[in-house]
Amino acid sequence: MSDNYKKYAMDYSNLAALLKKANLAPSSFSPLSASDVAAKLSADARLTIDPSHENVLTTILTTIAQPDKILHLRFGGGQAPMAEQWICLKDNKIPTSLIFQTDQVYLYQYPDTKAIVDLFVNKYASRNDVTVPNLIPPMTELSEFIFILHGIDMYRRHLYQNLLEYAPGRYPQFSANIFIKTFTDMLAGKDIRWLAPSFLFMIPDFDFTGIDISTNSLKGLIDTRICIPVLIGEKKIRGLKFSEEGLALGAEFERSWYNSIAFSLTRLIDGQVQVLENGYIAPTASTNHFVTIGMKDGKAYANHQAFRYNQMHKRLQEVLDL
């Protein structure tokens, strides 16, 4: 598929000069108002770009400087480093986006939101066209869902330990205390190469403080039959081992999870920022794991779906059209 967008690169000096020439003052909602970006824009402004590009760049910056709606994307996790992109929408104007780098800014212009979704799924989505079982329940309390993700990480951790210790036959199992300890270590380390921290620390505009990290949240692993209660060792310590479903889920992520995409869709209404959707996408060889966060009866829930390629396209289009 050919790239259906226009891309421009400029340094911060040219960006500042173009904003000044067009008399565009970034609103507090604009990504251009972030403190680190604003500091770079406050330096000397020099306009040295090709004059033939000024009109289209001014059109792009009109939306970016004063957007009505923003889809903030973060890419990373697995084997991918962290990167960010902001898609800015304004009234019925042509969609735009930007990526900040140390010395440059990349500006994009798209014909419509469908072109954005087409590009996104073509680059990131799993190409599966077969419906697979949704091993994670569609609606799970958020703390239990995060424990499920950490459970998948525990499978990967156990596999790597077995490799290092030349112990291929050991069955993956763990005590509740080990689970809580590694979970606490995960929160401190914030290493997005693992599934749970990539979910926790990549989603923009969502506060995960107050997560219940007691053993009560382990019941989500049991209720979903990802794990089965077991007594470990001679001391018969209470713990969990992976069921067939849990082993399949762990193997899926260990073998084919390479990156995730987290997002936040926000809208400016009467000067107030409203969060429309927070979500997280983890493509694997088997499916596209699509998670959104919602509230019900005062509790936060994760809504997990295992999407085929075409379902992923449809759902992302729905997000942009909110």
C-alpha positions as CSV (number, residue, x, y, z in Angstrom):
1,M,0.0,0.0,0.0
2,S,1.4,3.4,-0.9
3,D,1.8,6.0,1.8
4,N,-1.3,8.2,1.7
5,Y,0.1,11.3,3.5
6,K,2.5,14.2,3.2
7,K,5.5,14.5,5.6
8,Y,7.6,17.6,6.4
9,A,10.6,18.0,8.6
10,M,11.9,21.2,10.2
11,D,14.0,22.3,13.2
12,Y,12.5,24.1,16.2
13,S,13.8,27.4,15.0
14,N,11.8,27.2,11.7
15,L,8.8,26.0,13.6
16,A,8.9,29.0,15.9
17,A,9.4,31.3,13.0
18,L,6.5,29.9,11.1
19,L,4.1,30.1,14.1
20,K,5.1,33.7,14.6
21,K,4.7,34.6,10.9
22,A,1.2,33.0,10.8
23,N,0.3,34.6,14.1
24,L,-0.5,31.2,15.6
25,A,-0.3,31.1,19.4
26,P,-0.5,27.4,20.6
27,S,-3.4,26.8,23.0
28,S,-2.7,25.1,26.3
29,F,-4.3,22.0,24.8
30,S,-1.8,21.9,22.0
31,P,1.2,19.5,22.1
32,L,3.3,22.5,21.2
33,S,2.6,23.9,24.7
34,A,4.4,21.1,26.5
35,S,7.1,22.6,28.7
36,D,10.0,21.0,26.9
37,V,8.7,21.9,23.5
38,A,7.8,25.5,24.5
39,A,11.3,25.9,25.8
40,K,12.8,25.0,22.4
41,L,10.3,27.3,20.6
42,S,11.4,30.2,22.8
43,A,14.8,30.2,21.3
44,D,15.8,32.4,18.3
45,A,13.3,31.9,15.4
46,R,14.8,31.7,11.9
47,L,12.7,30.9,8.8
48,T,14.8,29.0,6.3
49,I,12.4,26.5,4.9
50,D,11.4,26.3,1.2
51,P,8.9,29.1,0.6
52,S,6.8,26.9,-1.6
53,H,6.0,24.8,1.5
54,E,4.9,27.7,3.7
55,N,1.2,27.6,2.9
56,V,0.7,23.9,3.5
57,L,2.8,24.0,6.7
58,T,0.7,26.9,8.0
59,T,-2.4,24.9,7.3
60,I,-1.0,22.0,9.2
61,L,0.1,24.1,12.1
62,T,-3.3,25.8,12.3
63,T,-4.7,22.5,13.5
64,I,-1.8,21.5,15.6
65,A,-1.6,24.8,17.4
66,Q,-5.3,25.0,18.2
67,P,-6.8,21.5,18.0
68,D,-10.2,20.4,19.2
69,K,-9.3,16.7,19.6
70,I,-6.0,14.9,20.1
71,L,-5.2,11.2,19.8
72,H,-1.9,10.8,21.7
73,L,-0.1,7.6,20.7
74,R,2.8,5.9,22.5
75,F,4.7,3.1,20.8
76,G,7.0,0.7,22.7
77,G,7.1,-2.5,24.8
78,G,8.5,-5.9,23.8
79,Q,11.5,-5.2,21.6
80,A,10.5,-1.6,20.6
81,P,11.8,1.6,22.2
82,M,9.4,4.3,23.3
83,A,8.2,6.8,20.7
84,E,5.2,9.2,20.6
85,Q,2.9,10.8,18.1
86,W,0.1,13.3,18.4
87,I,-2.8,13.2,15.9
88,C,-4.6,16.6,15.9
89,L,-8.1,17.2,14.7
90,K,-10.0,20.5,14.4
91,D,-13.5,21.0,13.1
92,N,-13.8,19.7,9.6
93,K,-10.2,20.5,8.7
94,I,-7.7,17.9,7.3
95,P,-6.2,15.7,10.0
96,T,-2.6,16.3,11.0
97,S,0.0,14.9,13.3
98,L,3.5,15.5,14.6
99,I,6.4,13.7,16.1
100,F,9.0,15.5,18.3
101,Q,12.6,14.5,18.2
102,T,15.7,16.1,19.8
103,D,16.5,18.5,17.0
104,Q,13.6,18.2,14.6
105,V,9.9,18.1,14.3
106,Y,8.0,15.9,11.8
107,L,4.7,17.2,10.6
108,Y,2.1,15.0,8.7
109,Q,-1.0,15.8,6.7
110,Y,-3.6,13.2,5.8
111,P,-6.6,13.3,3.4
112,D,-9.0,12.0,6.1
113,T,-9.1,9.9,9.3
114,K,-9.5,6.7,7.3
115,A,-6.1,7.3,5.8
116,I,-4.6,7.4,9.3
117,V,-6.3,4.1,10.3
118,D,-5.2,2.5,7.0
119,L,-1.6,3.4,7.7
120,F,-1.8,2.4,11.3
121,V,-3.2,-1.1,10.8
122,N,-1.0,-1.7,7.8
123,K,2.1,-1.0,9.9
124,Y,1.3,-2.4,13.3
125,A,-1.7,-4.8,13.2
126,S,-1.5,-8.6,13.2
127,R,-2.7,-9.8,9.8
128,N,-4.7,-12.7,11.3
129,D,-8.1,-13.3,9.7
130,V,-9.2,-16.2,11.9
131,T,-11.3,-15.7,15.1
132,V,-9.3,-16.9,18.1
133,P,-10.7,-17.6,21.6
134,N,-10.7,-14.6,23.9
135,L,-8.8,-16.2,26.8
136,I,-8.9,-13.0,28.8
137,P,-12.5,-12.0,29.8
138,P,-14.0,-9.0,28.0
139,M,-14.7,-7.2,31.3
140,T,-12.2,-7.5,34.2
141,E,-11.6,-5.3,37.2
142,L,-8.5,-3.3,36.3
143,S,-6.3,-4.5,39.2
144,E,-7.2,-8.1,38.3
145,F,-6.4,-7.4,34.6
146,I,-3.0,-6.0,35.5
147,F,-2.3,-9.1,37.5
148,I,-3.2,-11.2,34.5
149,L,-0.7,-9.3,32.4
150,H,1.9,-9.9,35.2
151,G,1.0,-13.5,35.2
152,I,1.9,-13.7,31.5
153,D,5.2,-12.0,32.3
154,M,5.7,-14.6,35.0
155,Y,5.5,-17.3,32.3
156,R,8.2,-15.5,30.3
157,R,10.3,-15.0,33.4
158,H,10.1,-18.7,34.3
159,L,11.0,-19.6,30.7
160,Y,14.1,-17.4,30.8
161,Q,15.2,-18.7,34.2
162,N,14.9,-22.3,32.9
163,L,17.0,-21.4,29.9
164,L,19.7,-19.8,32.1
165,E,19.7,-22.7,34.6
166,Y,19.6,-25.5,32.0
167,A,16.3,-26.8,33.5
168,P,13.9,-27.4,30.6
169,G,11.5,-29.7,32.4
170,R,10.5,-27.5,35.3
171,Y,6.8,-26.7,35.2
172,P,6.0,-22.9,35.5
173,Q,4.5,-22.2,38.9
174,F,4.9,-19.6,41.6
175,S,3.9,-18.8,45.1
176,A,1.7,-15.8,45.9
177,N,4.6,-14.1,47.8
178,I,6.9,-14.4,44.8
179,F,4.2,-13.0,42.5
180,I,3.6,-10.0,44.8
181,K,7.4,-9.4,45.2
182,T,8.0,-9.5,41.4
183,F,5.0,-7.3,40.9
184,T,6.3,-4.7,43.3
185,D,9.7,-4.9,41.6
186,M,8.0,-4.3,38.3
187,L,6.3,-1.2,39.5
188,A,9.6,0.2,40.7
189,G,11.5,-0.8,37.5
190,K,9.0,0.5,34.9
191,D,10.7,-1.7,32.3
192,I,8.3,-1.6,29.3
193,R,10.0,-4.6,27.7
194,W,7.6,-6.6,29.9
195,L,3.8,-6.7,29.3
196,A,2.4,-5.4,32.6
197,P,4.6,-2.3,32.9
198,S,4.1,-1.5,29.2
199,F,0.4,-1.3,29.9
200,L,0.8,0.6,33.2
201,F,3.4,3.2,32.0
202,M,2.6,3.8,28.4
203,I,-1.1,4.8,28.4
204,P,-1.2,8.6,28.4
205,D,-3.6,10.6,30.6
206,F,-4.4,7.7,33.0
207,D,-3.5,7.6,36.7
208,F,-2.8,4.0,37.9
209,T,-2.1,5.0,41.5
210,G,-4.1,3.1,44.1
211,I,-3.8,-0.3,42.4
212,D,-4.7,-3.1,44.7
213,I,-1.6,-5.3,45.0
214,S,-2.9,-7.6,47.6
215,T,-3.2,-11.3,47.0
216,N,-7.0,-10.8,46.5
217,S,-6.3,-9.7,43.0
218,L,-4.8,-13.1,42.2
219,K,-8.3,-14.5,42.0
220,G,-8.5,-13.0,38.5
221,L,-5.9,-15.5,37.3
222,I,-7.9,-18.3,38.9
223,D,-11.4,-17.1,37.8
224,T,-10.2,-16.9,34.2
225,R,-8.6,-20.3,34.4
226,I,-5.3,-18.9,33.3
227,C,-3.8,-20.4,36.5
228,I,-4.8,-23.2,38.8
229,P,-4.2,-23.4,42.6
230,V,-1.4,-25.7,43.6
231,L,0.7,-26.6,46.7
232,I,4.4,-26.0,46.0
233,G,7.3,-28.0,47.5
234,E,7.6,-30.1,50.6
235,K,6.2,-27.2,52.7
236,K,3.1,-27.2,50.6
237,I,3.2,-23.5,50.0
238,R,0.0,-22.1,48.3
239,G,0.7,-21.0,44.8
240,L,-0.5,-21.2,41.2
241,K,0.5,-23.1,38.1
242,F,-0.5,-22.3,34.5
243,S,-3.4,-24.1,33.0
244,E,-3.4,-25.2,29.3
245,E,-5.0,-21.8,28.5
246,G,-2.4,-20.0,30.5
247,L,0.4,-21.9,28.9
248,A,-1.0,-21.0,25.4
249,L,-1.3,-17.3,26.3
250,G,2.2,-17.2,27.8
251,A,3.7,-18.9,24.8
252,E,1.8,-16.5,22.4
253,F,3.3,-13.4,24.0
254,E,6.8,-14.9,24.5
255,R,7.0,-16.0,20.8
256,S,5.4,-13.1,19.0
257,W,4.8,-10.0,21.0
258,Y,7.2,-7.3,19.8
259,N,5.6,-4.0,20.5
260,S,2.5,-2.3,21.9
261,I,0.6,0.9,21.1
262,A,-1.1,2.9,23.9
263,F,-3.4,5.8,23.3
264,S,-5.5,8.5,24.8
265,L,-8.2,10.4,22.9
266,T,-9.0,13.8,24.5
267,R,-11.3,16.6,23.4
268,L,-11.5,20.3,24.4
269,I,-15.0,21.4,25.4
270,D,-15.7,24.9,26.7
271,G,-12.0,25.2,27.8
272,Q,-12.0,21.8,29.6
273,V,-10.1,18.7,28.5
274,Q,-12.3,15.6,28.4
275,V,-10.8,12.1,28.1
276,L,-12.9,10.2,25.6
277,E,-11.0,6.9,25.5
278,N,-7.8,5.3,27.0
279,G,-6.6,2.2,25.4
280,Y,-3.8,-0.3,24.7
281,I,-3.1,-2.6,21.7
282,A,-0.8,-5.6,21.8
283,P,-0.5,-7.3,18.4
284,T,0.8,-10.9,18.3
285,A,0.9,-13.5,15.6
286,S,-2.4,-14.9,16.8
287,T,-4.5,-11.8,17.2
288,N,-4.7,-8.1,18.1
289,H,-5.3,-7.6,21.8
290,F,-7.3,-4.4,22.1
291,V,-7.9,-3.1,25.6
292,T,-9.9,0.0,26.7
293,I,-10.4,1.3,30.2
294,G,-13.8,2.3,31.6
295,M,-15.6,2.9,34.8
296,K,-18.6,1.0,36.2
297,D,-20.1,1.5,39.7
298,G,-17.1,3.5,40.7
299,K,-14.6,0.8,39.7
300,A,-12.1,0.8,36.8
301,Y,-12.5,-2.0,34.4
302,A,-10.4,-3.3,31.4
303,N,-12.4,-4.3,28.4
304,H,-10.3,-6.8,26.4
305,Q,-11.1,-8.0,22.9
306,A,-9.1,-10.3,20.6
307,F,-9.6,-8.7,17.2
308,R,-9.0,-9.9,13.6
309,Y,-7.3,-7.5,11.2
310,N,-10.6,-6.1,9.8
311,Q,-12.1,-5.8,13.3
312,M,-9.1,-3.8,14.4
313,H,-9.5,-1.4,11.5
314,K,-13.2,-0.9,12.3
315,R,-12.6,-0.3,16.0
316,L,-9.8,2.2,15.5
317,Q,-12.0,4.1,13.0
318,E,-14.6,4.3,15.7
319,V,-12.1,5.7,18.2
320,L,-11.1,8.5,15.8
321,D,-14.7,9.3,15.0
322,L,-15.7,9.7,18.7
